[in-house]
Structures are given as C-alpha cells and as structure tokens.
Amino acid sequence: MNFIKVFLLLISLMVLSLPVTTIAKESEPSPLGFKFGINKKQARKVIDSNGKRIVKDEKDSKDMRVIQMQGVIVDLPIDVDGRDVMTELEFYDKKLISTSLVFAATDETEKVELENDFDKYFTSQYGEPVERDSMMYFSTITWSVPDILLILHTNNKNNTVQVEYKHKPGHQARFEDDLDYKRGTIKTDPATQMFLEGDYSKPTGYDDQYGTQ
C-alpha cells in the first residue's frame, strides 16, 4: 500500500512539474486542423502529412503571408463532396493568426445553399451572431467565440463563400504593432535610435558650438 501511495505521489509531482507553456499550447484552438501560433514550416508539415497540395504561397506585405491549400483536412458540418473548396492560412510576423475555408460556388443557388447551411449550423452552435452586415455585393455574419471571431463572408458578384476563424490575441498583437508603426512609437535599440535621429557621429558639444540643436 505504501509503495502505491509513493508511486501515485511521484506521478502527481511529474504532472505538476510540466511546463505551464506546454499545457497552454495544447489548449490553443486549432480550427480547420491548424493550431494558431504555428509558423509556416509547421503548417507545411501538417499539409504534407495529410497529402494535400499547396496552390498559393505568397507574401502580401513585409509581415503578412498567405498559404492556400487544396481541399480540407477536417470533417465539416456540411457535405462538401464535389465542391470547389480550399483552406487558406494567414500568417502575421511568422505566426498563424487566421484560417479560412474558401468555396467557389458554381452559381448563385449553390452559394445561397452554402451560406444558409453555415449560418444555420453556427447559430445552433454559438447562438445568434453579434453582427450581420452587407454592403454592395458583400455580406458578412460574425459570431464571437472564446479567443476567436468566426466570420461568414459571401460575395454575390463571383459567388464565393468564405468561413474565417480569426485568432483574437493574434489580431490584437497585429493591430498594436501596426498602430505603433503609424504613431512612430516602435521600440528600437539605442544604436538604431541614434542612427534614425542622425546624431550618431556628432562629437560632444557639436550642437552648442554650431547652433544646430
């Protein structure tokens, strides 16, 4: 009996000693089979291991990259057999911050069917949307899920439907970085700041002597 107690105590200590970051990472949401926060290399491993093909891998800007994969690697709440669907991954600062399903419907009837099916399913799962909006030929429906914004986009002009999972913490970090850049408040190291201010080569007393300050 004493041996069993000691054994159970050791197991408990081992579990408690696991890094908190590891446990946190395991609990991170991973819509469409891709865990938020992974990098491009890790995402490609998931794609390759599922035998899927990458049809797009482009940088949209300095910190943004988009990868598009043919098909899906998870079960969906609606039947997608025979439909033209791709999985899109959006990275910011080398970390995955959103995943999407992109459907190219053959006509308006198929587009409306897809839109209605997803709307009905997500509403049954997450309750009424927090927002419904439409402008010109675009419409969006948004649900708020813990750590995720779930958005259903439709384009009535080209009959496309997109189901997007945005990682709230990831997009908040992107927003704050962009805001810092626009404000000019990005943190820099002292050497870089001296270079930007243009006084890295000025000798002591230069401004006082020549009145350049």
Secondary structure, DSSP 8 states (H G I E B T S, - for coil): -HHHHHHHHHHHHHHHTS-HHHHHHHTS--GGG--TT--HHHHHHHHHHTT--EEEEEESSSSEEEEEEES-SS--SS--TT--EEEEEEEETTEEEEEEEEEE-SSHHHHHHHHHHHHHHHHHHH-S-SEEEEETTEEEEEEEETTEEEEEEEETTTTEEEEEEEEHHHHHHHHHHHHHHHHT-----HHHHHHHHT-TT--TTHHHHHT--
